[in-house]
């Protein structure tokens, strides 16, 4: 199984925008949200994950509904 290490992109010495490397999309079929991340290469690598039970239709909504994220407001 391939893994995507975002640190390699975030620590880019040229400070390029992450969108120069990746595309992110979210779709929802009513049963869950499917998040797809792909590289922007000539032959892109695609990573997909399904969040069953999620009603999110965009990244901001998905991040806001993730209970496991620490908002820093304790």
N, CA, C and O atoms as a Maestro MAE file, in Angstrom:
{
 s_m_m2io_version
 :::
 2.0.0
}

f_m_ct {
 s_m_title
 :::
 protein
 m_atom[296] {
  # First column is atom index #
  i_m_mmod_type
  r_m_x_coord
  r_m_y_coord
  r_m_z_coord
  i_m_residue_number
  s_m_chain_name
  s_m_pdb_residue_name
  s_m_pdb_atom_name
  i_m_atomic_number
  :::
  1 25 0.833 -1.166 0.000 1 A "UNK " " N  " 7
  2 3 0.000 0.000 0.000 1 A "UNK " " CA " 6
  3 2 0.892 1.249 0.000 1 A "UNK " " C  " 6
  4 15 1.844 1.344 0.774 1 A "UNK " " O  " 8
  5 25 0.570 2.190 -0.870 2 A "UNK " " N  " 7
  6 3 1.328 3.433 -0.936 2 A "UNK " " CA " 6
  7 2 0.800 4.401 0.112 2 A "UNK " " C  " 6
  8 15 -0.387 4.404 0.435 2 A "UNK " " O  " 8
  9 25 1.700 5.219 0.634 3 A "UNK " " N  " 7
  10 3 1.284 6.250 1.576 3 A "UNK " " CA " 6
  11 2 1.704 7.600 1.042 3 A "UNK " " C  " 6
  12 15 2.676 7.715 0.296 3 A "UNK " " O  " 8
  13 25 0.968 8.612 1.430 4 A "UNK " " N  " 7
  14 3 1.246 9.974 1.011 4 A "UNK " " CA " 6
  15 2 1.738 10.746 2.219 4 A "UNK " " C  " 6
  16 15 0.990 10.920 3.181 4 A "UNK " " O  " 8
  17 25 2.973 11.211 2.195 5 A "UNK " " N  " 7
  18 3 3.534 11.969 3.290 5 A "UNK " " CA " 6
  19 2 3.419 13.454 2.968 5 A "UNK " " C  " 6
  20 15 4.223 13.996 2.209 5 A "UNK " " O  " 8
  21 25 2.413 14.109 3.551 6 A "UNK " " N  " 7
  22 3 2.202 15.525 3.284 6 A "UNK " " CA " 6
  23 2 3.344 16.389 3.801 6 A "UNK " " C  " 6
  24 15 3.537 17.504 3.316 6 A "UNK " " O  " 8
  25 25 4.102 15.897 4.774 7 A "UNK " " N  " 7
  26 3 5.246 16.668 5.267 7 A "UNK " " CA " 6
  27 2 6.248 16.964 4.166 7 A "UNK " " C  " 6
  28 15 6.880 18.021 4.162 7 A "UNK " " O  " 8
  29 25 6.395 16.033 3.233 8 A "UNK " " N  " 7
  30 3 7.312 16.256 2.114 8 A "UNK " " CA " 6
  31 2 6.882 17.466 1.298 8 A "UNK " " C  " 6
  32 15 7.725 18.210 0.796 8 A "UNK " " O  " 8
  33 25 5.581 17.666 1.163 9 A "UNK " " N  " 7
  34 3 5.079 18.813 0.407 9 A "UNK " " CA " 6
  35 2 5.047 20.079 1.245 9 A "UNK " " C  " 6
  36 15 5.352 21.160 0.743 9 A "UNK " " O  " 8
  37 25 4.683 19.958 2.510 10 A "UNK " " N  " 7
  38 3 4.572 21.128 3.374 10 A "UNK " " CA " 6
  39 2 5.929 21.747 3.680 10 A "UNK " " C  " 6
  40 15 6.025 22.948 3.934 10 A "UNK " " O  " 8
  41 25 6.970 20.934 3.654 11 A "UNK " " N  " 7
  42 3 8.308 21.418 3.959 11 A "UNK " " CA " 6
  43 2 9.093 21.772 2.701 11 A "UNK " " C  " 6
  44 15 10.321 21.848 2.730 11 A "UNK " " O  " 8
  45 25 8.387 21.985 1.606 12 A "UNK " " N  " 7
  46 3 9.018 22.321 0.341 12 A "UNK " " CA " 6
  47 2 9.807 23.618 0.484 12 A "UNK " " C  " 6
  48 15 9.261 24.630 0.924 12 A "UNK " " O  " 8
  49 25 11.061 23.596 0.123 13 A "UNK " " N  " 7
  50 3 11.915 24.778 0.312 13 A "UNK " " CA " 6
  51 2 11.537 25.951 -0.583 13 A "UNK " " C  " 6
  52 15 11.942 27.082 -0.317 13 A "UNK " " O  " 8
  53 25 10.770 25.701 -1.638 14 A "UNK " " N  " 7
  54 3 10.344 26.794 -2.517 14 A "UNK " " CA " 6
  55 2 9.039 27.436 -2.059 14 A "UNK " " C  " 6
  56 15 8.589 28.418 -2.649 14 A "UNK " " O  " 8
  57 25 8.427 26.885 -1.009 15 A "UNK " " N  " 7
  58 3 7.165 27.398 -0.475 15 A "UNK " " CA " 6
  59 2 6.073 27.471 -1.530 15 A "UNK " " C  " 6
  60 15 5.283 28.415 -1.539 15 A "UNK " " O  " 8
  61 25 6.019 26.491 -2.415 16 A "UNK " " N  " 7
  62 3 4.968 26.428 -3.418 16 A "UNK " " CA " 6
  63 2 3.642 26.115 -2.734 16 A "UNK " " C  " 6
  64 15 3.615 25.518 -1.658 16 A "UNK " " O  " 8
  65 25 2.567 26.514 -3.352 17 A "UNK " " N  " 7
  66 3 1.242 26.204 -2.826 17 A "UNK " " CA " 6
  67 2 0.987 24.708 -2.933 17 A "UNK " " C  " 6
  68 15 1.414 24.072 -3.896 17 A "UNK " " O  " 8
  69 25 0.299 24.149 -1.957 18 A "UNK " " N  " 7
  70 3 -0.012 22.731 -1.968 18 A "UNK " " CA " 6
  71 2 -0.820 22.349 -3.209 18 A "UNK " " C  " 6
  72 15 -0.724 21.222 -3.695 18 A "UNK " " O  " 8
  73 25 -1.619 23.298 -3.721 19 A "UNK " " N  " 7
  74 3 -2.417 23.028 -4.919 19 A "UNK " " CA " 6
  75 2 -1.546 22.857 -6.167 19 A "UNK " " C  " 6
  76 15 -2.027 22.390 -7.199 19 A "UNK " " O  " 8
  77 25 -0.271 23.233 -6.075 20 A "UNK " " N  " 7
  78 3 0.649 22.982 -7.181 20 A "UNK " " CA " 6
  79 2 0.971 21.492 -7.296 20 A "UNK " " C  " 6
  80 15 1.496 21.046 -8.317 20 A "UNK " " O  " 8
  81 25 0.655 20.716 -6.243 21 A "UNK " " N  " 7
  82 3 0.990 19.300 -6.196 21 A "UNK " " CA " 6
  83 2 -0.222 18.377 -6.121 21 A "UNK " " C  " 6
  84 15 -0.185 17.254 -6.625 21 A "UNK " " O  " 8
  85 25 -1.306 18.856 -5.483 22 A "UNK " " N  " 7
  86 3 -2.441 17.990 -5.191 22 A "UNK " " CA " 6
  87 2 -3.769 18.610 -5.595 22 A "UNK " " C  " 6
  88 15 -3.925 19.830 -5.627 22 A "UNK " " O  " 8
  89 25 -4.717 17.740 -5.902 23 A "UNK " " N  " 7
  90 3 -6.118 18.127 -6.087 23 A "UNK " " CA " 6
  91 2 -6.926 17.350 -5.055 23 A "UNK " " C  " 6
  92 15 -6.685 16.162 -4.836 23 A "UNK " " O  " 8
  93 25 -7.879 18.019 -4.425 24 A "UNK " " N  " 7
  94 3 -8.735 17.377 -3.433 24 A "UNK " " CA " 6
  95 2 -10.183 17.574 -3.865 24 A "UNK " " C  " 6
  96 15 -10.588 18.677 -4.233 24 A "UNK " " O  " 8
  97 25 -10.955 16.495 -3.816 25 A "UNK " " N  " 7
  98 3 -12.384 16.612 -4.107 25 A "UNK " " CA " 6
  99 2 -13.156 15.766 -3.105 25 A "UNK " " C  " 6
  100 15 -12.655 14.769 -2.585 25 A "UNK " " O  " 8
  101 25 -14.397 16.193 -2.846 26 A "UNK " " N  " 7
  102 3 -15.276 15.465 -1.940 26 A "UNK " " CA " 6
  103 2 -16.610 15.280 -2.636 26 A "UNK " " C  " 6
  104 15 -17.172 16.228 -3.185 26 A "UNK " " O  " 8
  105 25 -17.109 14.068 -2.612 27 A "UNK " " N  " 7
  106 3 -18.440 13.787 -3.132 27 A "UNK " " CA " 6
  107 2 -19.209 13.048 -2.051 27 A "UNK " " C  " 6
  108 15 -18.612 12.427 -1.172 27 A "UNK " " O  " 8
  109 25 -20.537 13.112 -2.115 28 A "UNK " " N  " 7
  110 3 -21.358 12.458 -1.114 28 A "UNK " " CA " 6
  111 2 -22.517 11.761 -1.812 28 A "UNK " " C  " 6
  112 15 -23.244 12.370 -2.597 28 A "UNK " " O  " 8
  113 25 -22.678 10.480 -1.515 29 A "UNK " " N  " 7
  114 3 -23.750 9.704 -2.140 29 A "UNK " " CA " 6
  115 2 -24.933 9.482 -1.201 29 A "UNK " " C  " 6
  116 15 -25.818 8.681 -1.501 29 A "UNK " " O  " 8
  117 25 -24.956 10.181 -0.076 30 A "UNK " " N  " 7
  118 3 -26.024 10.007 0.902 30 A "UNK " " CA " 6
  119 2 -25.692 8.993 1.976 30 A "UNK " " C  " 6
  120 15 -26.306 9.008 3.043 30 A "UNK " " O  " 8
  121 25 -24.733 8.109 1.723 31 A "UNK " " N  " 7
  122 3 -24.296 7.124 2.708 31 A "UNK " " CA " 6
  123 2 -22.973 7.499 3.346 31 A "UNK " " C  " 6
  124 15 -22.622 6.978 4.405 31 A "UNK " " O  " 8
  125 25 -22.232 8.404 2.709 32 A "UNK " " N  " 7
  126 3 -20.941 8.813 3.225 32 A "UNK " " CA " 6
  127 2 -20.224 9.719 2.258 32 A "UNK " " C  " 6
  128 15 -20.585 9.816 1.085 32 A "UNK " " O  " 8
  129 25 -19.208 10.379 2.760 33 A "UNK " " N  " 7
  130 3 -18.412 11.289 1.947 33 A "UNK " " CA " 6
  131 2 -17.180 10.554 1.431 33 A "UNK " " C  " 6
  132 15 -16.503 9.849 2.180 33 A "UNK " " O  " 8
  133 25 -16.905 10.728 0.162 34 A "UNK " " N  " 7
  134 3 -15.705 10.157 -0.447 34 A "UNK " " CA " 6
  135 2 -14.733 11.289 -0.716 34 A "UNK " " C  " 6
  136 15 -15.041 12.231 -1.446 34 A "UNK " " O  " 8
  137 25 -13.553 11.186 -0.118 35 A "UNK " " N  " 7
  138 3 -12.506 12.186 -0.310 35 A "UNK " " CA " 6
  139 2 -11.480 11.598 -1.254 35 A "UNK " " C  " 6
  140 15 -10.968 10.501 -1.030 35 A "UNK " " O  " 8
  141 25 -11.184 12.337 -2.314 36 A "UNK " " N  " 7
  142 3 -10.192 11.899 -3.288 36 A "UNK " " CA " 6
  143 2 -9.087 12.933 -3.359 36 A "UNK " " C  " 6
  144 15 -9.341 14.121 -3.558 36 A "UNK " " O  " 8
  145 25 -7.858 12.470 -3.196 37 A "UNK " " N  " 7
  146 3 -6.671 13.317 -3.310 37 A "UNK " " CA " 6
  147 2 -5.840 12.738 -4.434 37 A "UNK " " C  " 6
  148 15 -5.552 11.541 -4.445 37 A "UNK " " O  " 8
  149 25 -5.448 13.585 -5.388 38 A "UNK " " N  " 7
  150 3 -4.623 13.098 -6.484 38 A "UNK " " CA " 6
  151 2 -3.486 14.078 -6.744 38 A "UNK " " C  " 6
  152 15 -3.603 15.280 -6.504 38 A "UNK " " O  " 8
  153 25 -2.392 13.530 -7.237 39 A "UNK " " N  " 7
  154 3 -1.276 14.376 -7.632 39 A "UNK " " CA " 6
  155 2 -1.618 15.028 -8.963 39 A "UNK " " C  " 6
  156 15 -2.517 14.562 -9.664 39 A "UNK " " O  " 8
  157 25 -0.929 16.078 -9.315 40 A "UNK " " N  " 7
  158 3 -1.206 16.784 -10.562 40 A "UNK " " CA " 6
  159 2 -0.191 16.424 -11.644 40 A "UNK " " C  " 6
  160 15 -0.026 17.158 -12.619 40 A "UNK " " O  " 8
  161 25 0.479 15.304 -11.469 41 A "UNK " " N  " 7
  162 3 1.470 14.832 -12.436 41 A "UNK " " CA " 6
  163 2 0.805 14.398 -13.740 41 A "UNK " " C  " 6
  164 15 -0.417 14.291 -13.835 41 A "UNK " " O  " 8
  165 25 1.648 14.152 -14.736 42 A "UNK " " N  " 7
  166 3 1.151 13.637 -16.017 42 A "UNK " " CA " 6
  167 2 0.438 12.301 -15.817 42 A "UNK " " C  " 6
  168 15 -0.556 12.017 -16.485 42 A "UNK " " O  " 8
  169 25 0.949 11.483 -14.896 43 A "UNK " " N  " 7
  170 3 0.346 10.202 -14.534 43 A "UNK " " CA " 6
  171 2 0.009 10.275 -13.045 43 A "UNK " " C  " 6
  172 15 0.778 9.803 -12.208 43 A "UNK " " O  " 8
  173 25 -1.140 10.866 -12.717 44 A "UNK " " N  " 7
  174 3 -1.452 11.114 -11.307 44 A "UNK " " CA " 6
  175 2 -1.638 9.843 -10.483 44 A "UNK " " C  " 6
  176 15 -2.096 8.811 -10.975 44 A "UNK " " O  " 8
  177 25 -1.267 9.961 -9.216 45 A "UNK " " N  " 7
  178 3 -1.526 8.928 -8.222 45 A "UNK " " CA " 6
  179 2 -2.758 9.389 -7.460 45 A "UNK " " C  " 6
  180 15 -2.838 10.544 -7.043 45 A "UNK " " O  " 8
  181 25 -3.714 8.495 -7.278 46 A "UNK " " N  " 7
  182 3 -4.994 8.859 -6.662 46 A "UNK " " CA " 6
  183 2 -5.170 8.090 -5.356 46 A "UNK " " C  " 6
  184 15 -4.986 6.873 -5.306 46 A "UNK " " O  " 8
  185 25 -5.529 8.818 -4.304 47 A "UNK " " N  " 7
  186 3 -5.828 8.249 -2.995 47 A "UNK " " CA " 6
  187 2 -7.294 8.553 -2.704 47 A "UNK " " C  " 6
  188 15 -7.744 9.683 -2.893 47 A "UNK " " O  " 8
  189 25 -8.038 7.552 -2.245 48 A "UNK " " N  " 7
  190 3 -9.457 7.741 -1.960 48 A "UNK " " CA " 6
  191 2 -9.771 7.154 -0.593 48 A "UNK " " C  " 6
  192 15 -9.268 6.094 -0.220 48 A "UNK " " O  " 8
  193 25 -10.618 7.872 0.148 49 A "UNK " " N  " 7
  194 3 -11.075 7.383 1.441 49 A "UNK " " CA " 6
  195 2 -12.556 7.689 1.580 49 A "UNK " " C  " 6
  196 15 -13.020 8.752 1.169 49 A "UNK " " O  " 8
  197 25 -13.299 6.749 2.164 50 A "UNK " " N  " 7
  198 3 -14.730 6.935 2.373 50 A "UNK " " CA " 6
  199 2 -14.985 7.115 3.857 50 A "UNK " " C  " 6
  200 15 -14.509 6.329 4.676 50 A "UNK " " O  " 8
  201 25 -15.741 8.158 4.205 51 A "UNK " " N  " 7
  202 3 -16.128 8.436 5.576 51 A "UNK " " CA " 6
  203 2 -17.618 8.092 5.695 51 A "UNK " " C  " 6
  204 15 -18.481 8.929 5.429 51 A "UNK " " O  " 8
  205 25 -17.904 6.854 6.098 52 A "UNK " " N  " 7
  206 3 -19.275 6.366 6.183 52 A "UNK " " CA " 6
  207 2 -20.057 7.167 7.210 52 A "UNK " " C  " 6
  208 15 -19.575 7.424 8.313 52 A "UNK " " O  " 8
  209 25 -21.258 7.553 6.839 53 A "UNK " " N  " 7
  210 3 -22.119 8.306 7.736 53 A "UNK " " CA " 6
  211 2 -21.912 9.805 7.692 53 A "UNK " " C  " 6
  212 15 -22.693 10.545 8.290 53 A "UNK " " O  " 8
  213 25 -20.891 10.276 7.006 54 A "UNK " " N  " 7
  214 3 -20.634 11.708 6.897 54 A "UNK " " CA " 6
  215 2 -21.584 12.322 5.883 54 A "UNK " " C  " 6
  216 15 -21.855 11.731 4.837 54 A "UNK " " O  " 8
  217 25 -22.086 13.503 6.192 55 A "UNK " " N  " 7
  218 3 -22.951 14.221 5.256 55 A "UNK " " CA " 6
  219 2 -22.208 15.376 4.589 55 A "UNK " " C  " 6
  220 15 -22.816 16.174 3.876 55 A "UNK " " O  " 8
  221 25 -20.913 15.468 4.813 56 A "UNK " " N  " 7
  222 3 -20.106 16.576 4.289 56 A "UNK " " CA " 6
  223 2 -20.100 16.579 2.763 56 A "UNK " " C  " 6
  224 15 -20.100 15.531 2.117 56 A "UNK " " O  " 8
  225 25 -20.096 17.782 2.212 57 A "UNK " " N  " 7
  226 3 -20.005 17.939 0.760 57 A "UNK " " CA " 6
  227 2 -18.819 18.792 0.352 57 A "UNK " " C  " 6
  228 15 -18.551 18.953 -0.838 57 A "UNK " " O  " 8
  229 25 -18.096 19.346 1.335 58 A "UNK " " N  " 7
  230 3 -16.873 20.081 1.036 58 A "UNK " " CA " 6
  231 2 -15.887 19.909 2.187 58 A "UNK " " C  " 6
  232 15 -16.253 19.431 3.261 58 A "UNK " " O  " 8
  233 25 -14.643 20.299 1.958 59 A "UNK " " N  " 7
  234 3 -13.576 20.064 2.925 59 A "UNK " " CA " 6
  235 2 -13.809 20.821 4.228 59 A "UNK " " C  " 6
  236 15 -13.575 20.270 5.303 59 A "UNK " " O  " 8
  237 25 -14.265 22.067 4.158 60 A "UNK " " N  " 7
  238 3 -14.493 22.854 5.375 60 A "UNK " " CA " 6
  239 2 -15.550 22.184 6.256 60 A "UNK " " C  " 6
  240 15 -15.384 22.101 7.473 60 A "UNK " " O  " 8
  241 25 -16.624 21.711 5.648 61 A "UNK " " N  " 7
  242 3 -17.679 21.033 6.391 61 A "UNK " " CA " 6
  243 2 -17.168 19.735 7.003 61 A "UNK " " C  " 6
  244 15 -17.510 19.399 8.137 61 A "UNK " " O  " 8
  245 25 -16.348 19.007 6.250 62 A "UNK " " N  " 7
  246 3 -15.812 17.756 6.756 62 A "UNK " " CA " 6
  247 2 -14.903 17.994 7.960 62 A "UNK " " C  " 6
  248 15 -15.001 17.285 8.962 62 A "UNK " " O  " 8
  249 25 -14.029 18.978 7.867 63 A "UNK " " N  " 7
  250 3 -13.120 19.259 8.973 63 A "UNK " " CA " 6
  251 2 -13.870 19.756 10.198 63 A "UNK " " C  " 6
  252 15 -13.495 19.436 11.326 63 A "UNK " " O  " 8
  253 25 -14.923 20.533 9.992 64 A "UNK " " N  " 7
  254 3 -15.707 21.050 11.109 64 A "UNK " " CA " 6
  255 2 -16.453 19.944 11.839 64 A "UNK " " C  " 6
  256 15 -16.717 20.059 13.036 64 A "UNK " " O  " 8
  257 25 -16.791 18.880 11.135 65 A "UNK " " N  " 7
  258 3 -17.568 17.805 11.761 65 A "UNK " " CA " 6
  259 2 -16.710 16.680 12.321 65 A "UNK " " C  " 6
  260 15 -17.244 15.714 12.865 65 A "UNK " " O  " 8
  261 25 -15.399 16.784 12.200 66 A "UNK " " N  " 7
  262 3 -14.512 15.727 12.709 66 A "UNK " " CA " 6
  263 2 -14.308 15.925 14.202 66 A "UNK " " C  " 6
  264 15 -13.661 16.883 14.626 66 A "UNK " " O  " 8
  265 25 -14.856 15.026 14.987 67 A "UNK " " N  " 7
  266 3 -14.769 15.118 16.438 67 A "UNK " " CA " 6
  267 2 -13.368 14.861 16.955 67 A "UNK " " C  " 6
  268 15 -13.027 15.320 18.045 67 A "UNK " " O  " 8
  269 25 -12.546 14.140 16.204 68 A "UNK " " N  " 7
  270 3 -11.221 13.781 16.688 68 A "UNK " " CA " 6
  271 2 -10.203 14.900 16.513 68 A "UNK " " C  " 6
  272 15 -9.081 14.786 17.006 68 A "UNK " " O  " 8
  273 25 -10.567 15.981 15.821 69 A "UNK " " N  " 7
  274 3 -9.627 17.082 15.650 69 A "UNK " " CA " 6
  275 2 -9.630 17.961 16.883 69 A "UNK " " C  " 6
  276 15 -10.690 18.242 17.442 69 A "UNK " " O  " 8
  277 25 -8.468 18.395 17.309 70 A "UNK " " N  " 7
  278 3 -8.333 19.251 18.484 70 A "UNK " " CA " 6
  279 2 -8.405 20.700 18.043 70 A "UNK " " C  " 6
  280 15 -7.519 21.181 17.337 70 A "UNK " " O  " 8
  281 25 -9.454 21.400 18.453 71 A "UNK " " N  " 7
  282 3 -9.617 22.786 18.066 71 A "UNK " " CA " 6
  283 2 -8.800 23.737 18.939 71 A "UNK " " C  " 6
  284 15 -8.676 24.918 18.617 71 A "UNK " " O  " 8
  285 25 -8.247 23.236 20.030 72 A "UNK " " N  " 7
  286 3 -7.448 24.078 20.924 72 A "UNK " " CA " 6
  287 2 -8.290 24.894 21.875 72 A "UNK " " C  " 6
  288 15 -7.747 25.730 22.597 72 A "UNK " " O  " 8
  289 25 -9.592 24.687 21.906 73 A "UNK " " N  " 7
  290 3 -10.501 25.435 22.779 73 A "UNK " " CA " 6
  291 2 -10.934 24.562 23.946 73 A "UNK " " C  " 6
  292 15 -12.064 24.075 23.963 73 A "UNK " " O  " 8
  293 25 -10.068 24.360 24.906 74 A "UNK " " N  " 7
  294 3 -10.404 23.518 26.069 74 A "UNK " " CA " 6
  295 2 -10.628 24.379 27.273 74 A "UNK " " C  " 6
  296 15 -10.921 23.867 28.352 74 A "UNK " " O  " 8
  :::
 }
 m_bond[295] {
  # First column is bond index #
  i_m_from
  i_m_to
  i_m_order
  :::
  1 1 2 1
  2 2 3 1
  3 3 4 2
  4 3 5 1
  5 5 6 1
  6 6 7 1
  7 7 8 2
  8 7 9 1
  9 9 10 1
  10 10 11 1
  11 11 12 2
  12 11 13 1
  13 13 14 1
  14 14 15 1
  15 15 16 2
  16 15 17 1
  17 17 18 1
  18 18 19 1
  19 19 20 2
  20 19 21 1
  21 21 22 1
  22 22 23 1
  23 23 24 2
  24 23 25 1
  25 25 26 1
  26 26 27 1
  27 27 28 2
  28 27 29 1
  29 29 30 1
  30 30 31 1
  31 31 32 2
  32 31 33 1
  33 33 34 1
  34 34 35 1
  35 35 36 2
  36 35 37 1
  37 37 38 1
  38 38 39 1
  39 39 40 2
  40 39 41 1
  41 41 42 1
  42 42 43 1
  43 43 44 2
  44 43 45 1
  45 45 46 1
  46 46 47 1
  47 47 48 2
  48 47 49 1
  49 49 50 1
  50 50 51 1
  51 51 52 2
  52 51 53 1
  53 53 54 1
  54 54 55 1
  55 55 56 2
  56 55 57 1
  57 57 58 1
  58 58 59 1
  59 59 60 2
  60 59 61 1
  61 61 62 1
  62 62 63 1
  63 63 64 2
  64 63 65 1
  65 65 66 1
  66 66 67 1
  67 67 68 2
  68 67 69 1
  69 69 70 1
  70 70 71 1
  71 71 72 2
  72 71 73 1
  73 73 74 1
  74 74 75 1
  75 75 76 2
  76 75 77 1
  77 77 78 1
  78 78 79 1
  79 79 80 2
  80 79 81 1
  81 81 82 1
  82 82 83 1
  83 83 84 2
  84 83 85 1
  85 85 86 1
  86 86 87 1
  87 87 88 2
  88 87 89 1
  89 89 90 1
  90 90 91 1
  91 91 92 2
  92 91 93 1
  93 93 94 1
  94 94 95 1
  95 95 96 2
  96 95 97 1
  97 97 98 1
  98 98 99 1
  99 99 100 2
  100 99 101 1
  101 101 102 1
  102 102 103 1
  103 103 104 2
  104 103 105 1
  105 105 106 1
  106 106 107 1
  107 107 108 2
  108 107 109 1
  109 109 110 1
  110 110 111 1
  111 111 112 2
  112 111 113 1
  113 113 114 1
  114 114 115 1
  115 115 116 2
  116 115 117 1
  117 117 118 1
  118 118 119 1
  119 119 120 2
  120 119 121 1
  121 121 122 1
  122 122 123 1
  123 123 124 2
  124 123 125 1
  125 125 126 1
  126 126 127 1
  127 127 128 2
  128 127 129 1
  129 129 130 1
  130 130 131 1
  131 131 132 2
  132 131 133 1
  133 133 134 1
  134 134 135 1
  135 135 136 2
  136 135 137 1
  137 137 138 1
  138 138 139 1
  139 139 140 2
  140 139 141 1
  141 141 142 1
  142 142 143 1
  143 143 144 2
  144 143 145 1
  145 145 146 1
  146 146 147 1
  147 147 148 2
  148 147 149 1
  149 149 150 1
  150 150 151 1
  151 151 152 2
  152 151 153 1
  153 153 154 1
  154 154 155 1
  155 155 156 2
  156 155 157 1
  157 157 158 1
  158 158 159 1
  159 159 160 2
  160 159 161 1
  161 161 162 1
  162 162 163 1
  163 163 164 2
  164 163 165 1
  165 165 166 1
  166 166 167 1
  167 167 168 2
  168 167 169 1
  169 169 170 1
  170 170 171 1
  171 171 172 2
  172 171 173 1
  173 173 174 1
  174 174 175 1
  175 175 176 2
  176 175 177 1
  177 177 178 1
  178 178 179 1
  179 179 180 2
  180 179 181 1
  181 181 182 1
  182 182 183 1
  183 183 184 2
  184 183 185 1
  185 185 186 1
  186 186 187 1
  187 187 188 2
  188 187 189 1
  189 189 190 1
  190 190 191 1
  191 191 192 2
  192 191 193 1
  193 193 194 1
  194 194 195 1
  195 195 196 2
  196 195 197 1
  197 197 198 1
  198 198 199 1
  199 199 200 2
  200 199 201 1
  201 201 202 1
  202 202 203 1
  203 203 204 2
  204 203 205 1
  205 205 206 1
  206 206 207 1
  207 207 208 2
  208 207 209 1
  209 209 210 1
  210 210 211 1
  211 211 212 2
  212 211 213 1
  213 213 214 1
  214 214 215 1
  215 215 216 2
  216 215 217 1
  217 217 218 1
  218 218 219 1
  219 219 220 2
  220 219 221 1
  221 221 222 1
  222 222 223 1
  223 223 224 2
  224 223 225 1
  225 225 226 1
  226 226 227 1
  227 227 228 2
  228 227 229 1
  229 229 230 1
  230 230 231 1
  231 231 232 2
  232 231 233 1
  233 233 234 1
  234 234 235 1
  235 235 236 2
  236 235 237 1
  237 237 238 1
  238 238 239 1
  239 239 240 2
  240 239 241 1
  241 241 242 1
  242 242 243 1
  243 243 244 2
  244 243 245 1
  245 245 246 1
  246 246 247 1
  247 247 248 2
  248 247 249 1
  249 249 250 1
  250 250 251 1
  251 251 252 2
  252 251 253 1
  253 253 254 1
  254 254 255 1
  255 255 256 2
  256 255 257 1
  257 257 258 1
  258 258 259 1
  259 259 260 2
  260 259 261 1
  261 261 262 1
  262 262 263 1
  263 263 264 2
  264 263 265 1
  265 265 266 1
  266 266 267 1
  267 267 268 2
  268 267 269 1
  269 269 270 1
  270 270 271 1
  271 271 272 2
  272 271 273 1
  273 273 274 1
  274 274 275 1
  275 275 276 2
  276 275 277 1
  277 277 278 1
  278 278 279 1
  279 279 280 2
  280 279 281 1
  281 281 282 1
  282 282 283 1
  283 283 284 2
  284 283 285 1
  285 285 286 1
  286 286 287 1
  287 287 288 2
  288 287 289 1
  289 289 290 1
  290 290 291 1
  291 291 292 2
  292 291 293 1
  293 293 294 1
  294 294 295 1
  295 295 296 2
  :::
 }
}
